[in-house]
Amino acid sequence: MLIGDVHLQSPFAVAPMAGMTDTAFRRLVKRHGGCGLVVTEMVSSEGLVRGIDRTLEFAEFTEEERPVSIQIFGGDPVKMAAAAQIVEGMGADIVDVNMGCPVPKIAKHNAGCSLMREPEHAASVIAAMTRAVKIPVTVKMRAGWNDTEKNAPTLAKMVEDAGAAAIAIHGRTAAQSYSGTADWDLVADIADRLAIPVFGSGDCIDADQVIARLRSGVEGVLVGRGVLRNPWILAQAADLAAGRTPREVTLEDRGRFLLDYVGLLLNERVREPEGFRHFAPSSGSHQPPATSHDRWVINKIRALGSWYTKGLDNGSHLRTAINGTESIDDLRELLGEFFGVAGEPVLMT
Ligand SMILES: Cc1cc2nc3c(=O)[nH]c(=O)nc-3n(C[C@H](O)[C@H](O)[C@H](O)COP(=O)(O)O)c2cc1C
């Protein structure tokens, strides 16, 4: 599949998830296969333009994640165009615009899903960006603001006309947040009417559902929470799409994944070869976070753990135990014991 001139080897993608889909996590998912595209956590256009270190870190990615889409949020066409140029300068393959975030902190600044309430303005943001960069500009939106403003079909066409190269739609309204279910009929209907690729998003928890959604008429499927629970879901969907039995994931595989994630997070911004990681040009020191790096790693595993342990036997015990760990050694020992993984992690870079 093509987004602009960017070739995707698979129609299955990791959805952007703030706080969760960092570069280390994306790398690991990618290594397990079946993943055609990764999207970064949303990044503030304002922060990019002002060169704020913390913002720039969210946009970092590595070569092995390609093709990579960096998602930005904001509502000012000029700043969004400037931010798109920074993203392009970083070497990203695609720049994506967040028109789906319902969180008031974002939406009140005329960004995220509130852009859907001003379709003309939203289209002008996309037009400004497509004029400013050569890489494809894509949009991720919701079904609409609420049940009476379900305008994704109109807005999708408007942003296509403004130059968007692809669109992803999470089939819930902002008012729904994450309640109810995603409206995939709406998404398939939009896919049917547009010439550009349309990705659907929402509620795919196992590989069969990913395939069923793909067959409903969209060009691609973005998987969010399903990847946090099962990072192999895209690989399993690719197996099914190729007529193979989906690969089995053992408890040991699951433990190895978490230990590998710990290993990658420990190495973040510490021992990476030059040219491997893409920084924004105006970015400063790239020091590890001010709090202890180990503490940051433990917090990351806690955050993933709350999704990853869902449905596991004794998952709630593991969650509690992870939350109680104070050192990396304790964390590794705990994970090793719970999942029955012997030895040191092998994927350390
Ligand atoms: C923890 C979390 C963070 C998210 N952050 C973003 C984000 O930064 N940008 C975005 O467009 N969507 C974000 N989303 C929405 C997802 O990309 C996705 O559209 C939504 O979760 C529905 O798909 P799912 O049921 O497969 O999770 C987030 C979702 C979750 C659960």
PDBQT file of the ligand as one rigid body, heavy atoms in Angstrom, charges set to zero:
ROOT
HETATM    1  C1  LIG A 401      -3.311   5.390  26.304  1.00  0.00    +0.000 C 
HETATM    2  C2  LIG A 401      -3.795   5.922  24.984  1.00  0.00    +0.000 A 
HETATM    3  C3  LIG A 401      -3.186   7.008  24.407  1.00  0.00    +0.000 A 
HETATM    4  C4  LIG A 401      -3.613   7.504  23.166  1.00  0.00    +0.000 A 
HETATM    5  N1  LIG A 401      -2.956   8.548  22.593  1.00  0.00    +0.000 NA
HETATM    6  C5  LIG A 401      -3.307   8.960  21.345  1.00  0.00    +0.000 A 
HETATM    7  C6  LIG A 401      -2.541   9.950  20.671  1.00  0.00    +0.000 A 
HETATM    8  O1  LIG A 401      -1.538  10.466  21.175  1.00  0.00    +0.000 OA
HETATM    9  N2  LIG A 401      -2.957  10.327  19.423  1.00  0.00    +0.000 N 
HETATM   10  C7  LIG A 401      -4.055   9.769  18.804  1.00  0.00    +0.000 A 
HETATM   11  O2  LIG A 401      -4.382  10.135  17.682  1.00  0.00    +0.000 OA
HETATM   12  N3  LIG A 401      -4.768   8.809  19.415  1.00  0.00    +0.000 NA
HETATM   13  C8  LIG A 401      -4.407   8.389  20.655  1.00  0.00    +0.000 A 
HETATM   14  N4  LIG A 401      -5.108   7.371  21.246  1.00  0.00    +0.000 N 
HETATM   15  C9  LIG A 401      -6.212   6.724  20.493  1.00  0.00    +0.000 C 
HETATM   16  C10 LIG A 401      -5.702   5.479  19.760  1.00  0.00    +0.000 C 
HETATM   17  O3  LIG A 401      -4.761   5.815  18.761  1.00  0.00    +0.000 OA
HETATM   18  C11 LIG A 401      -6.851   4.686  19.120  1.00  0.00    +0.000 C 
HETATM   19  O4  LIG A 401      -7.425   5.428  18.070  1.00  0.00    +0.000 OA
HETATM   20  C12 LIG A 401      -7.955   4.330  20.124  1.00  0.00    +0.000 C 
HETATM   21  O5  LIG A 401      -7.392   3.836  21.326  1.00  0.00    +0.000 OA
HETATM   22  C13 LIG A 401      -8.906   3.265  19.563  1.00  0.00    +0.000 C 
HETATM   23  O6  LIG A 401      -8.205   2.138  19.133  1.00  0.00    +0.000 OA
HETATM   24  P1  LIG A 401      -8.002   0.797  20.047  1.00  0.00    +0.000 P 
HETATM   25  O7  LIG A 401      -9.355   0.337  20.485  1.00  0.00    +0.000 OA
HETATM   26  O8  LIG A 401      -7.286  -0.141  19.107  1.00  0.00    +0.000 OA
HETATM   27  O9  LIG A 401      -7.163   1.205  21.223  1.00  0.00    +0.000 OA
HETATM   28  C14 LIG A 401      -4.704   6.892  22.499  1.00  0.00    +0.000 A 
HETATM   29  C15 LIG A 401      -5.325   5.799  23.096  1.00  0.00    +0.000 A 
HETATM   30  C16 LIG A 401      -4.891   5.296  24.303  1.00  0.00    +0.000 A 
HETATM   31  C17 LIG A 401      -5.590   4.093  24.899  1.00  0.00    +0.000 C 
ENDROOT
TORSDOF 0
